[in-house]
């Protein structure tokens, strides 16, 4: 195996270990959240500064993100798909017809 190939595989293994470590943690730092959501550092900073994403700041320094709250935040901002829209439309029509 060539040295380049070996280094690539080593890098992939380090990335997988880091991702697994982050997946197990209930509370994430800004850097870990960047990796977890695949967002840039500036995006996380802007969302936090605008108070658009839930975070804790127990000291005047670092921000911490509770993974469960991040999942809830993502779900809260979901966009309905066509199936959801169709179900809403059918539900609305049933209510109208029953009047």
Secondary structure, 3 states (H helix, E strand, C coil): CCHHHHHHHHHHHHHHHHHHHHHHCCEEEHHHHHHHHCCCHHHHHHHHHCCCCCCECCCCCCCEEEHHHHHHHHHHCCCCCHHHHHHHHHHHHHHHHCC
